[in-house]
Amino acid sequence: MISNVSTNTQYKILNNTTSLTADKNKSDIHFSQCTTSEKTLKTIPVPTLLAYMTNKYADNNVLVEFFNTLSSDKMMQKYAQNARACADNLAQRAGKKGQVLNWIDVLAKNQLQRLDEIYALADSLKSNGSKKLVVIGIGGSKHTVENILRLNGKGENVYFLSAADPQSIKEFFERNNLIEEKPAVLVVSKSGTTLEPSYDFDCVRKILGDDFKNYVCITDADKTKSKLRQIAEENGYKCGIIHDDCGGRFGAFDDHSLAALAYCGMSKDEMKRMLEASLKAQKNFLNPDITKNRALQRAAFNAECILNGKQNQYDYYFGDRFEGTALWNTQLKKESHKSLYKPSGDLIAPAFLHNSTEADLDEGNTNSFYTFNTIKNDNSSDYKLYNALIKGSLKAYSDRHPVSLVSLKDLSIESIAEFIELKHFETIYTGMMIRAVLNKDSAPPEILPEVLQPHVNIYKNEVNKILNTTAKS
């Protein structure tokens, strides 16, 4: 950590991103950032640069770095005012009814008061004696659970069902040996009327029977708004809650994710720490000062790329712990940002190096930008290949494209919670920042488009028309 710069002593700080030199008898710092062009030194006021650099070495569990893009001072100068307005606006909206932002502050605090209820749901799932759990859900109801289980290294005997045909369901049960073992089943649907999980639940009940010990339903707290809760109460199934105004893809800490974690062995103390870490991260990511807020910095990087014609965005992950993150983060970006740019799919290393790099590094590819997501390690010989792959890939990609590097300090519960919140807030801020530039004279939207998904109903309406017509004939 840099605490001060003496005016008569020379300092030099090096890492794989930046070079800093404080000259003798001068009260400024020279900064050079790695780009495809020759490094150039630029004078930056000490306070601005120190705020940026010390943030990297502060008490953070997730580090963020940038390559082949705006230098730190230009990024701050260009986006500081925009970032402050976005953070202030988000803070004003959070917690208000109808804003679909109750995942900020409200959800985690509520869950800290409900840990006994969460663990009672997990105990109910375990009560039939099976060692296997089936999760029925789709979209955020599925991907949030996949993400949080995998990041925590759990879920070995958890199976996700989101099919729409009897053959797939039959093979799902046969492939995983679920007919004889009769797994516990966690059914997730806010309304209980979502087509695919409703169909899957009907099929599973026919296969497994109606033993109430097999099923736990996570749905709306109000049974007048949830067909699933009505079914559960009629049959004696235990129920948890999908909280109002959270939104499926932002519900990482709602009942379905927490009940699955509890079922898979996370202790109550660990869950408490995770929720507390989430709240701490949220507070940091609501800070309107872009020099101290990594979510705002990530959003500024995204906005700069998109506003300058970089339309293809990729997240690449180094480590199998990110397998659940890939699908969840793809949904997060696509549903939140609509057609603003083209999230081109999240992939896991080293596989992506052998199925995507040829196109990524082609000279004709001039409209892409990338984020590498990694996990820090002890740099032992066991990680020699892993670290070489990251550094070599980073060099190759950043020679041609803007690249951001997101690094979890470790796989602690605190780091995982902070990583999830970084993705949440970065997603919201990216849309807000770009909208502020493109529509600077327009009034703010009543509800942020980043938390809505109105276009999904287009396909649902067409499917329901067909189903209703078939039912009448």
FITI-896084 format. One record per residue (C-alpha): residue number from 1; x, y negated, z; chain. Coordinates in Angstrom, 1 decimal. Layout:
<pts>
(NUM,(X,Y,Z),A);
...
</pts>
This chain:
<pts>
(1,(0.0,0.0,0.0),A);
(2,(1.3,-3.5,-0.9),A);
(3,(0.9,-5.9,2.1),A);
(4,(2.8,-8.9,0.8),A);
(5,(5.4,-10.1,-1.7),A);
(6,(8.5,-11.9,-0.5),A);
(7,(9.6,-14.9,-2.5),A);
(8,(13.2,-13.9,-2.3),A);
(9,(13.2,-10.2,-2.6),A);
(10,(12.6,-8.1,-5.8),A);
(11,(10.1,-5.3,-5.7),A);
(12,(9.3,-2.8,-8.4),A);
(13,(6.4,-0.3,-8.2),A);
(14,(5.9,2.3,-10.8),A);
(15,(3.3,4.9,-11.6),A);
(16,(2.0,6.5,-14.8),A);
(17,(-0.2,3.5,-15.5),A);
(18,(1.5,0.3,-14.5),A);
(19,(4.8,-1.4,-13.9),A);
(20,(4.9,-4.3,-11.5),A);
(21,(7.8,-6.7,-10.7),A);
(22,(8.0,-9.5,-8.3),A);
(23,(10.8,-11.8,-9.2),A);
(24,(13.1,-13.5,-6.8),A);
(25,(12.0,-17.0,-5.8),A);
(26,(8.7,-16.7,-7.6),A);
(27,(5.3,-16.3,-6.0),A);
(28,(3.8,-14.3,-8.9),A);
(29,(3.9,-10.8,-10.2),A);
(30,(4.4,-9.5,-13.7),A);
(31,(2.2,-6.7,-14.8),A);
(32,(2.5,-4.4,-17.8),A);
(33,(-0.1,-1.8,-18.8),A);
(34,(0.6,1.2,-21.0),A);
(35,(-1.1,0.7,-24.4),A);
(36,(-0.5,1.9,-27.9),A);
(37,(1.5,-1.3,-28.5),A);
(38,(4.7,-2.3,-27.0),A);
(39,(4.4,-3.2,-23.3),A);
(40,(4.1,-6.9,-22.7),A);
(41,(4.6,-8.7,-19.4),A);
(42,(1.9,-11.1,-18.3),A);
(43,(1.9,-13.3,-15.2),A);
(44,(-0.9,-12.7,-12.8),A);
(45,(-1.7,-14.6,-9.6),A);
(46,(-0.5,-12.5,-6.7),A);
(47,(-3.9,-12.3,-4.9),A);
(48,(-5.8,-11.1,-8.0),A);
(49,(-3.2,-8.4,-8.8),A);
(50,(-2.7,-7.2,-5.2),A);
(51,(-6.5,-6.9,-4.8),A);
(52,(-6.6,-4.6,-7.8),A);
(53,(-3.5,-2.5,-6.9),A);
(54,(-4.0,-2.2,-3.2),A);
(55,(-7.5,-0.8,-3.9),A);
(56,(-5.9,2.2,-5.5),A);
(57,(-3.9,3.0,-2.4),A);
(58,(-6.6,2.1,0.1),A);
(59,(-8.6,4.7,2.1),A);
(60,(-10.4,6.1,-1.0),A);
(61,(-11.2,9.7,-1.7),A);
(62,(-11.6,9.2,-5.4),A);
(63,(-9.0,7.2,-7.4),A);
(64,(-9.7,5.4,-10.7),A);
(65,(-7.1,4.4,-13.4),A);
(66,(-7.3,3.0,-16.9),A);
(67,(-5.2,3.4,-20.0),A);
(68,(-5.1,1.6,-23.4),A);
(69,(-7.8,-0.9,-22.5),A);
(70,(-8.0,-4.4,-21.0),A);
(71,(-5.2,-5.2,-18.5),A);
(72,(-6.5,-5.4,-15.0),A);
(73,(-6.4,-9.2,-14.9),A);
(74,(-8.4,-9.6,-18.1),A);
(75,(-10.9,-7.0,-17.0),A);
(76,(-11.5,-8.8,-13.8),A);
(77,(-11.7,-12.2,-15.5),A);
(78,(-14.0,-11.0,-18.2),A);
(79,(-16.4,-9.0,-16.0),A);
(80,(-16.1,-10.3,-12.4),A);
(81,(-19.2,-12.6,-12.7),A);
(82,(-21.3,-10.0,-14.5),A);
(83,(-20.3,-7.4,-12.0),A);
(84,(-21.2,-9.5,-9.0),A);
(85,(-24.6,-10.3,-10.5),A);
(86,(-25.3,-6.6,-11.2),A);
(87,(-24.3,-5.5,-7.7),A);
(88,(-26.3,-8.2,-6.0),A);
(89,(-29.3,-7.3,-8.2),A);
(90,(-29.0,-3.6,-7.4),A);
(91,(-28.7,-4.3,-3.7),A);
(92,(-31.9,-6.5,-3.8),A);
(93,(-33.8,-3.7,-5.6),A);
(94,(-32.6,-0.8,-3.4),A);
(95,(-35.2,0.5,-1.0),A);
(96,(-38.2,-1.4,-2.6),A);
(97,(-41.2,0.7,-3.6),A);
(98,(-41.5,1.5,-7.2),A);
(99,(-37.8,0.8,-8.1),A);
(100,(-36.8,4.5,-8.1),A);
(101,(-33.8,3.6,-6.1),A);
(102,(-34.5,5.3,-2.8),A);
(103,(-31.5,7.5,-3.4),A);
(104,(-29.6,4.5,-2.2),A);
(105,(-29.4,4.4,1.6),A);
(106,(-32.9,5.7,2.2),A);
(107,(-32.5,9.3,1.1),A);
(108,(-29.3,10.2,3.0),A);
(109,(-30.5,8.4,6.2),A);
(110,(-33.8,10.3,6.0),A);
(111,(-32.0,13.6,5.5),A);
(112,(-29.7,13.1,8.5),A);
(113,(-32.9,13.0,10.6),A);
(114,(-34.2,16.2,8.9),A);
(115,(-31.3,18.6,9.1),A);
(116,(-33.3,21.0,11.3),A);
(117,(-36.0,21.1,8.7),A);
(118,(-33.5,21.7,5.9),A);
(119,(-31.9,24.6,7.8),A);
(120,(-35.3,26.1,8.6),A);
(121,(-36.0,26.2,4.8),A);
(122,(-32.7,28.1,4.3),A);
(123,(-33.5,30.5,7.1),A);
(124,(-36.9,31.2,5.4),A);
(125,(-35.0,32.0,2.2),A);
(126,(-32.8,34.4,4.0),A);
(127,(-35.6,36.1,5.9),A);
(128,(-36.3,38.7,3.2),A);
(129,(-32.8,40.1,3.7),A);
(130,(-31.7,39.5,0.1),A);
(131,(-28.2,38.2,-0.6),A);
(132,(-29.2,36.6,-3.9),A);
(133,(-31.1,33.4,-4.6),A);
(134,(-32.9,32.4,-7.7),A);
(135,(-33.4,28.6,-8.3),A);
(136,(-36.3,27.8,-10.7),A);
(137,(-36.1,24.3,-12.0),A);
(138,(-35.1,22.2,-15.0),A);
(139,(-33.3,18.9,-15.6),A);
(140,(-32.3,17.2,-12.4),A);
(141,(-34.1,19.8,-10.3),A);
(142,(-31.5,22.3,-11.6),A);
(143,(-28.4,20.3,-12.5),A);
(144,(-28.1,18.5,-9.1),A);
(145,(-28.0,21.9,-7.4),A);
(146,(-25.6,23.4,-9.9),A);
(147,(-23.3,20.4,-9.5),A);
(148,(-23.2,20.2,-5.7),A);
(149,(-22.9,24.0,-5.2),A);
(150,(-20.0,24.3,-7.6),A);
(151,(-18.1,21.3,-6.4),A);
(152,(-18.3,22.8,-2.8),A);
(153,(-17.1,26.2,-4.1),A);
(154,(-20.4,27.8,-3.2),A);
(155,(-23.2,29.6,-5.1),A);
(156,(-21.6,32.9,-6.1),A);
(157,(-24.9,34.7,-5.7),A);
(158,(-27.2,31.9,-6.9),A);
(159,(-28.9,32.3,-10.3),A);
(160,(-30.7,29.5,-12.2),A);
(161,(-33.8,30.3,-14.2),A);
(162,(-35.1,27.8,-16.8),A);
(163,(-36.5,29.9,-19.6),A);
(164,(-39.6,29.6,-21.7),A);
(165,(-40.1,33.1,-23.1),A);
(166,(-40.7,36.6,-21.5),A);
(167,(-37.7,38.2,-23.2),A);
(168,(-35.3,35.8,-21.6),A);
(169,(-36.9,36.2,-18.2),A);
(170,(-36.8,40.0,-18.5),A);
(171,(-33.2,40.0,-19.4),A);
(172,(-32.4,37.5,-16.7),A);
(173,(-33.7,39.9,-14.0),A);
(174,(-32.1,42.9,-15.6),A);
(175,(-28.7,41.3,-16.2),A);
(176,(-28.4,40.1,-12.6),A);
(177,(-30.0,43.2,-11.0),A);
(178,(-32.8,41.2,-9.4),A);
(179,(-35.7,43.5,-9.7),A);
(180,(-34.7,46.0,-7.1),A);
(181,(-33.0,43.5,-4.8),A);
(182,(-36.0,41.1,-4.8),A);
(183,(-34.1,37.8,-4.4),A);
(184,(-35.2,34.8,-2.5),A);
(185,(-36.6,32.1,-4.8),A);
(186,(-36.3,28.4,-4.5),A);
(187,(-38.9,26.6,-6.8),A);
(188,(-38.2,22.9,-7.6),A);
(189,(-40.7,20.6,-9.2),A);
(190,(-41.9,17.2,-8.1),A);
(191,(-45.4,17.5,-9.6),A);
(192,(-45.6,21.2,-9.9),A);
(193,(-46.9,20.8,-13.4),A);
(194,(-43.6,20.7,-15.4),A);
(195,(-44.2,23.2,-18.1),A);
(196,(-41.1,25.4,-18.0),A);
(197,(-40.7,25.9,-14.2),A);
(198,(-44.4,26.4,-13.9),A);
(199,(-44.3,29.2,-16.5),A);
(200,(-41.2,30.7,-14.9),A);
(201,(-42.7,30.7,-11.4),A);
(202,(-45.8,32.5,-12.7),A);
(203,(-43.7,35.2,-14.4),A);
(204,(-41.5,35.6,-11.3),A);
(205,(-44.5,36.0,-9.0),A);
(206,(-45.8,38.8,-11.3),A);
(207,(-42.4,40.6,-11.2),A);
(208,(-41.6,40.2,-7.5),A);
(209,(-45.1,39.9,-6.0),A);
(210,(-46.6,37.4,-3.5),A);
(211,(-44.6,38.2,-0.4),A);
(212,(-44.4,34.8,1.2),A);
(213,(-40.9,35.5,2.5),A);
(214,(-39.6,35.4,-1.1),A);
(215,(-40.5,31.8,-1.9),A);
(216,(-39.7,28.3,-0.8),A);
(217,(-41.2,25.4,-2.8),A);
(218,(-39.6,21.9,-3.1),A);
(219,(-42.1,19.4,-4.3),A);
(220,(-44.1,16.3,-3.6),A);
(221,(-45.1,15.8,0.1),A);
(222,(-48.7,15.0,-1.0),A);
(223,(-50.6,18.1,-2.1),A);
(224,(-53.0,16.0,-4.1),A);
(225,(-50.1,15.1,-6.3),A);
(226,(-48.5,18.5,-6.5),A);
(227,(-50.0,21.7,-7.9),A);
(228,(-47.0,23.6,-6.6),A);
(229,(-47.7,22.5,-3.0),A);
(230,(-51.3,23.6,-3.4),A);
(231,(-50.1,27.1,-4.6),A);
(232,(-47.7,27.2,-1.7),A);
(233,(-50.3,26.4,1.0),A);
(234,(-52.8,28.9,-0.5),A);
(235,(-50.2,31.6,-0.3),A);
(236,(-48.2,30.7,2.8),A);
(237,(-45.0,29.7,1.1),A);
(238,(-42.7,27.3,3.0),A);
(239,(-42.3,23.9,1.5),A);
(240,(-39.7,21.1,1.4),A);
(241,(-39.9,17.6,-0.1),A);
(242,(-38.8,15.9,-3.2),A);
(243,(-38.7,12.3,-2.0),A);
(244,(-40.6,9.5,-3.7),A);
(245,(-38.7,6.9,-5.8),A);
(246,(-35.5,8.9,-6.1),A);
(247,(-35.5,10.3,-9.6),A);
(248,(-34.5,13.9,-10.4),A);
(249,(-31.0,13.2,-11.7),A);
(250,(-30.2,11.0,-8.8),A);
(251,(-31.5,13.5,-6.2),A);
(252,(-28.2,15.1,-5.4),A);
(253,(-29.0,15.0,-1.7),A);
(254,(-32.7,15.9,-1.8),A);
(255,(-34.1,19.0,-0.2),A);
(256,(-33.5,21.4,-3.1),A);
(257,(-29.7,20.7,-3.1),A);
(258,(-29.4,20.7,0.7),A);
(259,(-31.4,23.8,1.2),A);
(260,(-29.3,25.6,-1.4),A);
(261,(-26.1,24.5,0.3),A);
(262,(-27.4,25.6,3.7),A);
(263,(-28.4,29.0,2.3),A);
(264,(-24.9,29.4,0.8),A);
(265,(-23.2,28.8,4.1),A);
(266,(-22.6,25.0,4.6),A);
(267,(-22.7,24.3,8.3),A);
(268,(-25.0,21.7,9.7),A);
(269,(-22.0,19.6,10.8),A);
(270,(-20.5,19.7,7.3),A);
(271,(-23.8,18.6,5.8),A);
(272,(-23.9,15.7,8.3),A);
(273,(-20.4,14.7,7.3),A);
(274,(-21.4,14.9,3.6),A);
(275,(-24.4,12.6,4.0),A);
(276,(-22.5,10.2,6.1),A);
(277,(-19.8,10.1,3.4),A);
(278,(-22.5,9.4,0.8),A);
(279,(-23.7,6.4,2.8),A);
(280,(-20.2,5.1,3.3),A);
(281,(-19.5,5.4,-0.5),A);
(282,(-22.8,3.7,-1.3),A);
(283,(-21.9,0.7,0.8),A);
(284,(-18.5,0.4,-0.9),A);
(285,(-20.2,0.7,-4.4),A);
(286,(-22.6,-2.1,-3.5),A);
(287,(-19.7,-4.5,-2.9),A);
(288,(-20.1,-7.2,-5.5),A);
(289,(-16.3,-7.8,-5.7),A);
(290,(-15.1,-5.9,-8.8),A);
(291,(-11.5,-5.8,-7.4),A);
(292,(-12.7,-3.6,-4.6),A);
(293,(-15.5,-1.6,-6.2),A);
(294,(-14.4,1.3,-8.4),A);
(295,(-17.9,1.9,-9.7),A);
(296,(-18.0,-1.6,-11.1),A);
(297,(-14.5,-1.1,-12.6),A);
(298,(-15.6,2.1,-14.3),A);
(299,(-18.7,0.4,-15.6),A);
(300,(-16.6,-2.5,-16.9),A);
(301,(-14.4,0.0,-18.7),A);
(302,(-17.4,1.7,-20.3),A);
(303,(-19.0,-1.7,-21.2),A);
(304,(-15.8,-3.0,-22.8),A);
(305,(-15.5,0.2,-24.9),A);
(306,(-19.2,0.2,-26.0),A);
(307,(-19.4,-3.5,-26.8),A);
(308,(-16.3,-3.2,-29.0),A);
(309,(-17.8,-0.4,-31.1),A);
(310,(-16.6,2.7,-29.3),A);
(311,(-19.8,4.7,-29.6),A);
(312,(-18.7,8.3,-28.7),A);
(313,(-18.1,8.9,-25.0),A);
(314,(-16.6,12.1,-23.6),A);
(315,(-16.0,13.3,-20.0),A);
(316,(-13.4,16.1,-19.8),A);
(317,(-12.8,18.0,-16.5),A);
(318,(-9.7,19.7,-15.3),A);
(319,(-10.9,22.5,-13.0),A);
(320,(-13.7,25.1,-12.8),A);
(321,(-15.1,23.3,-9.8),A);
(322,(-16.6,20.8,-12.3),A);
(323,(-18.6,23.4,-14.2),A);
(324,(-21.9,22.2,-12.6),A);
(325,(-20.8,18.5,-13.0),A);
(326,(-20.6,18.8,-16.8),A);
(327,(-24.4,19.4,-17.3),A);
(328,(-25.5,17.1,-14.5),A);
(329,(-23.3,14.2,-15.7),A);
(330,(-24.4,14.7,-19.3),A);
(331,(-28.1,14.4,-18.2),A);
(332,(-27.2,11.4,-16.0),A);
(333,(-25.7,9.5,-19.0),A);
(334,(-28.2,10.5,-21.7),A);
(335,(-31.4,9.9,-19.7),A);
(336,(-30.1,6.7,-18.2),A);
(337,(-28.4,5.1,-21.2),A);
(338,(-30.8,6.4,-23.9),A);
(339,(-29.4,5.3,-27.3),A);
(340,(-27.0,2.7,-26.0),A);
(341,(-24.1,4.9,-27.2),A);
(342,(-23.5,8.6,-27.8),A);
(343,(-22.5,10.7,-24.8),A);
(344,(-21.0,13.5,-26.7),A);
(345,(-21.0,16.3,-24.2),A);
(346,(-18.9,17.1,-21.1),A);
(347,(-16.4,19.9,-21.4),A);
(348,(-14.0,21.8,-19.1),A);
(349,(-10.2,22.1,-19.6),A);
(350,(-8.3,23.9,-20.8),A);
(351,(-11.0,25.0,-23.2),A);
(352,(-11.7,21.6,-24.6),A);
(353,(-8.1,21.3,-25.7),A);
(354,(-8.7,24.2,-28.1),A);
(355,(-12.2,23.3,-29.4),A);
(356,(-12.2,19.5,-29.5),A);
(357,(-8.8,18.0,-29.5),A);
(358,(-8.2,18.4,-33.2),A);
(359,(-11.2,16.1,-33.9),A);
(360,(-10.5,13.8,-30.9),A);
(361,(-6.9,13.0,-32.0),A);
(362,(-7.6,12.8,-35.8),A);
(363,(-6.4,9.4,-37.2),A);
(364,(-9.9,8.8,-38.5),A);
(365,(-11.5,8.9,-35.0),A);
(366,(-11.5,5.3,-34.1),A);
(367,(-14.8,5.0,-32.2),A);
(368,(-14.4,7.2,-29.1),A);
(369,(-13.4,6.7,-25.5),A);
(370,(-12.7,9.3,-22.8),A);
(371,(-12.7,10.0,-19.1),A);
(372,(-10.5,12.7,-17.6),A);
(373,(-11.8,14.0,-14.2),A);
(374,(-9.2,15.8,-12.1),A);
(375,(-8.4,17.0,-8.6),A);
(376,(-5.1,16.1,-6.9),A);
(377,(-2.8,18.8,-5.8),A);
(378,(0.5,19.4,-3.9),A);
(379,(2.6,19.3,-7.1),A);
(380,(4.0,22.8,-6.2),A);
(381,(5.3,25.1,-8.9),A);
(382,(1.8,26.8,-8.9),A);
(383,(0.4,23.7,-10.4),A);
(384,(3.2,23.1,-13.0),A);
(385,(1.0,24.0,-16.0),A);
(386,(-2.1,22.2,-14.6),A);
(387,(-0.3,19.0,-14.0),A);
(388,(1.6,19.2,-17.4),A);
(389,(-1.8,19.7,-19.2),A);
(390,(-3.2,16.6,-17.5),A);
(391,(-0.2,14.4,-18.1),A);
(392,(0.4,15.6,-21.6),A);
(393,(-3.2,15.3,-22.6),A);
(394,(-3.5,11.9,-21.0),A);
(395,(-0.5,10.6,-22.9),A);
(396,(-1.7,12.1,-26.2),A);
(397,(-5.3,10.7,-25.8),A);
(398,(-4.4,7.3,-24.4),A);
(399,(-2.0,6.7,-27.3),A);
(400,(-5.1,6.7,-29.6),A);
(401,(-8.1,5.9,-27.4),A);
(402,(-9.2,4.0,-24.2),A);
(403,(-9.0,6.6,-21.4),A);
(404,(-10.0,6.4,-17.7),A);
(405,(-8.7,8.9,-15.2),A);
(406,(-10.8,9.8,-12.2),A);
(407,(-9.0,11.8,-9.5),A);
(408,(-10.5,13.4,-6.4),A);
(409,(-7.9,13.2,-3.7),A);
(410,(-8.9,16.7,-2.6),A);
(411,(-12.0,19.0,-2.4),A);
(412,(-13.1,17.8,1.0),A);
(413,(-16.8,17.2,1.6),A);
(414,(-16.0,13.5,1.8),A);
(415,(-14.3,13.4,-1.6),A);
(416,(-17.2,15.4,-3.2),A);
(417,(-19.8,13.0,-1.8),A);
(418,(-17.8,9.9,-2.9),A);
(419,(-17.4,11.4,-6.4),A);
(420,(-21.1,12.0,-6.8),A);
(421,(-21.9,8.5,-5.7),A);
(422,(-19.3,7.1,-8.1),A);
(423,(-21.1,8.8,-11.0),A);
(424,(-24.5,7.5,-9.7),A);
(425,(-23.4,3.9,-9.4),A);
(426,(-21.2,3.8,-12.5),A);
(427,(-24.2,5.0,-14.5),A);
(428,(-26.5,2.2,-13.2),A);
(429,(-23.9,-0.5,-13.5),A);
(430,(-22.9,0.4,-17.1),A);
(431,(-26.4,-0.1,-18.4),A);
(432,(-26.8,-3.3,-16.3),A);
(433,(-23.5,-4.9,-17.5),A);
(434,(-24.2,-4.2,-21.2),A);
(435,(-27.7,-5.5,-20.9),A);
(436,(-26.5,-8.7,-19.3),A);
(437,(-24.2,-9.3,-22.3),A);
(438,(-26.6,-8.3,-25.0),A);
(439,(-29.7,-9.9,-23.5),A);
(440,(-28.2,-12.7,-21.4),A);
(441,(-31.1,-15.0,-21.9),A);
(442,(-33.8,-12.4,-21.1),A);
(443,(-35.5,-12.0,-17.8),A);
(444,(-34.4,-9.0,-15.7),A);
(445,(-36.5,-5.9,-16.2),A);
(446,(-39.2,-5.1,-13.7),A);
(447,(-37.7,-1.7,-13.2),A);
(448,(-34.1,-0.7,-14.3),A);
(449,(-34.3,1.4,-17.5),A);
(450,(-31.5,3.5,-16.1),A);
(451,(-33.8,5.2,-13.6),A);
(452,(-36.7,5.8,-16.0),A);
(453,(-37.2,8.4,-18.7),A);
(454,(-40.4,7.5,-20.6),A);
(455,(-39.4,9.2,-23.9),A);
(456,(-39.5,12.7,-22.3),A);
(457,(-43.3,12.5,-22.3),A);
(458,(-43.3,12.3,-26.1),A);
(459,(-42.4,16.0,-26.5),A);
(460,(-44.5,17.0,-23.5),A);
(461,(-47.6,15.4,-25.0),A);
(462,(-47.1,17.2,-28.3),A);
(463,(-46.5,20.5,-26.5),A);
(464,(-49.6,20.1,-24.4),A);
(465,(-51.7,19.2,-27.5),A);
(466,(-50.7,22.6,-29.0),A);
(467,(-51.3,24.5,-25.8),A);
(468,(-54.8,22.9,-25.3),A);
(469,(-55.7,23.6,-28.9),A);
(470,(-54.7,27.2,-28.5),A);
(471,(-56.6,27.6,-25.3),A);
(472,(-59.8,26.3,-26.9),A);
(473,(-59.5,28.6,-30.0),A);
</pts>
